[in-house]
Amino acid sequence: MKHIELKGQVRQAGNKAVIKAFRRQGLVPCNLYGMGIDNILFTVNAKELKAVTDTPKSYIVDLVLDNGQSYTAVLHELQFHPVNDSCLHVDFLAVGQEKPIAINVPLVISGHAVGVQKGGKFVQNLRSLRISATMDKLPDDLTIDITNLDIDKKIKASDVKFDGITVLTSKDAIICSVRATRNSAK
């Protein structure tokens, strides 16, 4: 999985006025926890954070703080403003090499379904899958071949298998299907 570096400035816990002042300066308050470390409060530049939040891709984030410490983390939770969609707060979860990481990974559909060639309509329900794997086995994306997908057939999360990866998405979740249409020959 690709890594992306974010630079942060350590901050102290503050009240609403302090947090709003950070946001006016173009900074987003963040929190880092997990892996047995104490909570670390810091801020990152909102424009730099967009490289991580405004993309369908998933990244391992290398946090470099101004106190000289660096951490490896993944996005855990994001809070957005309800009107203007600006990021209000980010929680990062510290990760390591030895422990499995749970993360959403985008799906890539490949092939041309047999059911579509017969007149059916292809429907993709999921754009990503939640998986768990060690850091060295995490893929950038998961490719699913739909070449043999016929009319009224579907691919569920329980149907896909990858080496060294555990799929955490519900087994009954439908990834994609081909539906019958008026033009489809049965």
Stockholm file with secondary structure:
# STOCKHOLM 1.0

chainA/1-186         MKHIELKGQVRQAGNKAVIKAFRRQGLVPCNLYGMGIDNILFTVNAKELKAVTDTPKSYIVDLVLDNGQSYTAVLHELQFHPVNDSCLHVDFLAVGQEKPIAINVPLVISGHAVGVQKGGKFVQNLRSLRISATMDKLPDDLTIDITNLDIDKKIKASDVKFDGITVLTSKDAIICSVRATRNSAK
#=GR chainA/1-186 SS CCEEEEEEEECCCCCHHHHHHHHHTTEEEEEEEETTEEEEEEEEEHHHHHHHHSSSSCCEEEEEETTSCEEEEEEEEEEECTTTCCEEEEEEEECCSSSCEEEEEEEEEESCCHHHHTTCEEEECCSEEEEEECGGGCCSCEEEECTTCCTTEEEEGGGCCBTTBEECSCTTCEEEEEECCTTCCC
#=GC SS_cons         CCEEEEEEEECCCCCHHHHHHHHHTTEEEEEEEETTEEEEEEEEEHHHHHHHHSSSSCCEEEEEETTSCEEEEEEEEEEECTTTCCEEEEEEEECCSSSCEEEEEEEEEESCCHHHHTTCEEEECCSEEEEEECGGGCCSCEEEECTTCCTTEEEEGGGCCBTTBEECSCTTCEEEEEECCTTCCC
//
